[in-house]
């Protein structure tokens, strides 16, 4: 077995470990650090306030989006850091934290309780912190090269936007846990209505993701017309979502249309990236090289995750 196959199997093993961790989370959910009274109180609130479902559903949607972003960060960093031969031991960190964030997102997506889960919340904060630290490492990698912020270094140095997937995964998950603690009526986050705060968070995530995609597609010289779509559709969705957050609550069907198109774009983008790998010399017969050097297959689902979170924020915004 060659080294590349070993690296791919390691990534699959990390994903399997995430699934196992999710099962472990589920088995201890009733205990949650030895505090059964907290969960029984949450069950009481669910029974007393049926309306709690609205913001718990939004929190679960954000847990799902966090899981998808964690999967994207985990698989992408496994491939990219393997290509870098794990030169620095810190390059293993996003794999471990990404797997834990994925497990927390899967567990949180199935959790119907209106109470914060301490273990999930701690993992999400750690993921956000690793995302920030990873951005610093990648920035250092670019600036230490001759020419510093030259186009060549931005194109071929450590990708500055890559750790943002883990940062966003942690941020969306942490916000989901915070939202569960809010009252059923008029939940608030960061001093503003929760739907508004969540919509603004998703808008910022979409803008950052578009910036990274624009840089990498510019590196590819936009050789296929479809490469313009990820830098045109999501910005419109982000602008409409920001408007929905800042304007008085109203029907936002047009915003939903663009967010759904953005979510679909993430799935279609995976197909285009698979096609891009197949177009490399040797195609999939030479997958061990082309997966490393072709377009990143795990990247496009970031749009799906953020668009799904934006739709959840709009549903909560409609109740405000």
C-alpha positions as CSV (number, residue, x, y, z in Angstrom):
1,X,0.0,0.0,0.0
2,X,1.5,3.4,-1.0
3,X,1.7,6.4,1.3
4,X,-1.2,8.2,-0.4
5,X,-3.5,5.2,0.2
6,X,-2.4,5.1,3.8
7,X,-3.3,8.8,4.1
8,X,-6.7,8.3,2.6
9,X,-7.4,5.4,4.9
10,X,-6.3,7.5,7.8
11,X,-8.9,10.2,6.9
12,X,-11.6,7.5,6.6
13,X,-10.5,6.2,10.0
14,X,-10.9,9.7,11.4
15,X,-14.4,9.9,10.0
16,X,-15.2,6.4,11.5
17,X,-13.9,7.6,14.8
18,X,-16.2,10.7,14.6
19,X,-19.2,8.4,14.1
20,X,-18.1,6.3,17.1
21,X,-17.6,9.5,19.2
22,X,-21.2,10.5,18.2
23,X,-22.5,7.2,19.5
24,X,-20.5,7.8,22.7
25,X,-22.0,11.2,23.1
26,X,-25.5,9.8,22.7
27,X,-24.9,7.1,25.4
28,X,-23.9,9.7,28.0
29,X,-26.4,12.4,27.0
30,X,-28.7,11.5,29.9
31,X,-25.8,12.0,32.4
32,X,-24.1,15.1,30.9
33,X,-21.4,15.4,33.5
34,X,-23.3,13.8,36.3
35,X,-26.1,16.4,36.3
36,X,-29.4,14.6,35.6
37,X,-31.4,17.4,37.2
38,X,-30.4,19.8,34.5
39,X,-31.8,17.5,31.8
40,X,-35.0,16.7,33.7
41,X,-35.5,20.4,34.1
42,X,-35.0,20.8,30.3
43,X,-37.7,18.1,29.8
44,X,-40.0,20.0,32.1
45,X,-39.5,23.2,30.1
46,X,-40.3,21.3,26.9
47,X,-43.5,20.1,28.4
48,X,-44.5,23.5,29.8
49,X,-43.6,25.5,26.7
50,X,-44.5,23.8,23.4
51,X,-43.2,26.9,21.6
52,X,-39.7,26.0,22.6
53,X,-39.6,23.8,19.5
54,X,-39.1,26.8,17.3
55,X,-35.7,27.8,18.6
56,X,-34.7,24.2,19.4
57,X,-35.4,23.3,15.7
58,X,-33.2,26.3,14.7
59,X,-30.4,25.1,17.1
60,X,-30.6,21.6,15.7
61,X,-30.3,23.0,12.1
62,X,-27.2,24.9,13.2
63,X,-25.8,21.7,14.7
64,X,-26.3,19.9,11.3
65,X,-24.6,22.8,9.5
66,X,-21.7,22.7,12.0
67,X,-21.3,19.0,11.3
68,X,-21.2,19.5,7.6
69,X,-18.6,22.2,7.9
70,X,-16.6,20.0,10.3
71,X,-16.7,17.2,7.7
72,X,-15.4,19.5,5.1
73,X,-12.6,20.8,7.3
74,X,-11.7,17.3,8.4
75,X,-11.4,15.8,5.0
76,X,-9.8,18.8,3.3
77,X,-7.2,19.3,6.0
78,X,-6.5,15.5,5.9
79,X,-5.7,15.7,2.2
80,X,-3.8,19.0,2.3
81,X,-1.8,18.3,5.4
82,X,-0.9,14.8,4.0
83,X,0.3,16.6,0.9
84,X,2.5,18.7,3.2
85,X,3.8,15.5,4.8
86,X,2.5,16.7,8.2
87,X,5.8,18.6,8.5
88,X,4.6,20.2,11.7
89,X,3.0,18.1,14.4
90,X,0.3,20.8,14.8
91,X,-1.0,19.8,11.4
92,X,-2.7,16.8,13.1
93,X,-4.7,19.1,15.3
94,X,-7.5,20.0,12.8
95,X,-8.1,16.3,12.1
96,X,-8.7,15.5,15.8
97,X,-10.7,18.6,16.5
98,X,-12.6,18.3,13.2
99,X,-13.6,14.7,14.0
100,X,-14.8,15.8,17.5
101,X,-16.8,18.8,16.0
102,X,-18.4,16.4,13.5
103,X,-19.4,14.1,16.3
104,X,-20.8,17.0,18.3
105,X,-22.8,18.3,15.4
106,X,-24.3,14.9,14.7
107,X,-25.2,14.4,18.3
108,X,-26.6,17.9,18.6
109,X,-28.7,17.5,15.5
110,X,-30.5,14.7,17.2
111,X,-30.8,16.4,20.6
112,X,-34.3,17.8,21.1
113,X,-33.6,19.2,24.6
114,X,-33.8,22.9,25.2
115,X,-30.6,23.0,27.3
116,X,-26.9,23.6,26.5
117,X,-24.8,20.4,26.4
118,X,-21.5,21.3,28.1
119,X,-19.3,18.8,26.3
120,X,-20.6,19.9,22.8
121,X,-20.2,23.5,23.7
122,X,-16.6,23.0,24.9
123,X,-15.8,21.1,21.7
124,X,-17.3,23.9,19.6
125,X,-15.2,26.5,21.4
126,X,-12.1,24.4,20.9
127,X,-12.9,24.1,17.1
128,X,-13.3,27.8,16.8
129,X,-10.0,28.4,18.6
130,X,-8.2,25.9,16.4
131,X,-9.7,27.7,13.4
132,X,-8.3,31.0,14.5
133,X,-4.9,29.5,15.4
134,X,-4.8,27.7,12.0
135,X,-5.5,31.0,10.2
136,X,-2.5,32.4,12.1
137,X,-0.3,29.5,11.0
138,X,-1.3,29.8,7.4
139,X,-0.8,33.5,7.4
140,X,2.7,32.9,8.8
141,X,3.3,30.3,6.0
142,X,2.5,32.9,3.4
143,X,4.4,35.8,4.8
144,X,7.6,33.9,5.4
145,X,8.0,33.2,1.7
146,X,10.0,35.6,-0.5
147,X,7.6,38.2,-1.8
148,X,5.2,37.8,1.2
149,X,1.7,38.8,0.0
150,X,2.4,38.1,-3.7
151,X,-0.1,36.4,-6.0
152,X,2.1,33.4,-6.2
153,X,2.3,33.0,-2.5
154,X,-1.5,33.5,-2.1
155,X,-2.1,30.9,-4.8
156,X,0.4,28.2,-3.7
157,X,1.1,28.9,0.0
158,X,-1.1,27.6,2.8
159,X,-4.7,28.6,1.9
160,X,-5.6,31.5,4.2
161,X,-9.3,30.7,4.1
162,X,-9.1,26.9,4.8
163,X,-9.1,27.0,8.6
164,X,-12.2,29.2,8.4
165,X,-14.3,26.1,7.8
166,X,-13.3,24.8,11.3
167,X,-13.8,28.3,12.8
168,X,-17.3,28.5,11.3
169,X,-18.1,24.9,12.4
170,X,-17.2,25.9,16.0
171,X,-19.1,29.2,15.7
172,X,-22.3,27.8,14.4
173,X,-22.2,25.0,16.9
174,X,-21.5,27.2,19.9
175,X,-24.3,29.6,18.8
176,X,-26.7,26.6,18.6
177,X,-25.9,25.6,22.2
178,X,-26.3,29.2,23.3
179,X,-29.7,29.4,21.5
180,X,-31.0,26.3,23.4
181,X,-30.6,28.2,26.7
182,X,-32.8,31.1,25.6
183,X,-36.5,31.2,26.5
184,X,-39.0,30.0,24.1
185,X,-40.6,33.4,23.6
186,X,-38.4,36.1,22.0
187,X,-35.0,34.4,22.2
188,X,-32.0,36.7,22.0
189,X,-28.3,36.4,21.1
190,X,-25.6,39.0,21.5
191,X,-28.2,41.6,22.6
192,X,-30.4,41.3,19.5
193,X,-33.3,39.0,18.3
194,X,-31.8,35.5,17.8
195,X,-33.0,35.3,14.2
196,X,-31.4,38.6,13.3
197,X,-28.1,37.6,15.0
198,X,-28.0,34.2,13.3
199,X,-28.8,35.7,9.9
200,X,-25.9,38.1,10.2
201,X,-23.5,35.3,11.3
202,X,-24.5,33.3,8.2
203,X,-24.0,36.3,6.0
204,X,-20.5,36.8,7.3
205,X,-19.7,33.1,6.7
206,X,-21.0,33.3,3.1
207,X,-18.9,36.4,2.4
208,X,-15.7,34.8,3.7
209,X,-16.3,31.5,1.8
210,X,-16.9,33.5,-1.4
211,X,-13.6,35.3,-0.9
212,X,-11.7,32.0,-0.7
213,X,-13.5,30.5,-3.7
214,X,-12.9,33.7,-5.8
215,X,-9.1,33.5,-5.0
216,X,-8.8,29.8,-6.0
217,X,-11.0,30.1,-9.1
218,X,-9.0,33.1,-10.2
219,X,-5.9,30.9,-9.8
220,X,-7.6,28.5,-12.1
221,X,-8.2,31.3,-14.6
222,X,-12.0,30.7,-14.6
223,X,-11.2,28.2,-17.3
224,X,-14.8,26.9,-17.2
225,X,-17.8,29.2,-17.2
226,X,-19.4,27.3,-14.3
227,X,-16.5,28.6,-12.1
228,X,-18.2,32.0,-12.1
229,X,-21.4,30.7,-10.4
230,X,-19.9,30.3,-6.9
231,X,-18.8,33.9,-7.0
232,X,-22.2,35.3,-8.2
233,X,-25.0,33.3,-6.6
234,X,-23.8,33.1,-3.0
235,X,-23.0,36.9,-2.8
236,X,-26.6,37.7,-3.9
237,X,-27.9,35.2,-1.2
238,X,-25.6,36.9,1.4
239,X,-26.9,40.4,0.5
240,X,-30.5,39.3,0.7
241,X,-29.9,37.5,4.0
242,X,-28.3,40.6,5.4
243,X,-31.3,42.7,4.2
244,X,-33.7,40.2,5.9
245,X,-31.7,40.5,9.1
246,X,-31.5,44.3,9.2
247,X,-35.0,45.2,7.8
248,X,-38.2,44.7,9.8
249,X,-39.5,41.1,9.7
250,X,-41.4,40.4,6.5
251,X,-41.9,37.5,4.1
252,X,-38.5,36.7,2.6
253,X,-39.4,34.2,-0.1
254,X,-36.9,35.6,-2.6
255,X,-34.1,35.3,0.0
256,X,-35.1,31.6,0.5
257,X,-35.0,31.0,-3.3
258,X,-31.4,32.2,-3.4
259,X,-30.3,30.4,-0.3
260,X,-31.8,27.1,-1.7
261,X,-29.9,27.8,-4.9
262,X,-26.7,28.3,-2.9
263,X,-27.3,25.0,-1.0
264,X,-27.8,23.2,-4.3
265,X,-24.7,24.8,-5.6
266,X,-22.7,23.1,-2.9
267,X,-23.8,19.7,-4.1
268,X,-23.3,20.5,-7.7
269,X,-19.8,21.8,-7.0
270,X,-18.8,18.4,-5.6
271,X,-19.7,16.9,-9.0
272,X,-17.7,19.6,-10.9
273,X,-14.7,19.0,-8.6
274,X,-14.9,15.2,-9.1
275,X,-15.0,16.0,-12.9
276,X,-12.0,18.3,-12.4
277,X,-10.0,15.4,-10.8
278,X,-11.0,13.1,-13.7
279,X,-9.7,15.6,-16.2
280,X,-6.2,15.5,-14.7
281,X,-3.6,13.4,-16.4
282,X,-4.4,9.8,-15.8
283,X,-7.9,10.6,-14.4
284,X,-9.1,8.5,-11.6
285,X,-6.7,5.7,-12.5
286,X,-4.1,8.1,-11.0
287,X,-6.3,9.1,-8.1
288,X,-3.5,9.0,-5.6
289,X,-1.9,12.0,-7.3
290,X,-4.9,13.7,-8.8
291,X,-7.0,13.9,-5.6
292,X,-4.0,15.8,-4.0
293,X,-3.5,18.1,-6.9
294,X,-7.0,18.5,-8.4
295,X,-9.8,20.8,-7.2
296,X,-10.7,20.1,-3.5
297,X,-13.7,17.8,-3.5
298,X,-14.7,18.5,0.2
299,X,-14.8,22.3,-0.3
300,X,-18.2,23.0,-2.0
301,X,-20.4,21.6,0.8
302,X,-19.5,24.7,2.8
303,X,-22.0,26.6,0.8
304,X,-24.7,24.0,1.5
305,X,-24.0,24.2,5.3
306,X,-24.1,28.0,5.4
307,X,-27.2,28.2,3.2
308,X,-29.0,25.6,5.4
309,X,-28.1,27.6,8.5
310,X,-29.3,30.8,6.8
311,X,-32.7,29.2,6.1
312,X,-33.0,28.2,9.7
313,X,-32.2,31.7,10.8
314,X,-34.9,33.0,8.5
315,X,-37.5,30.6,10.0
316,X,-36.6,32.0,13.4
317,X,-36.7,35.6,12.1
318,X,-40.2,35.1,10.8
319,X,-41.4,34.6,14.5
320,X,-39.8,37.9,15.6
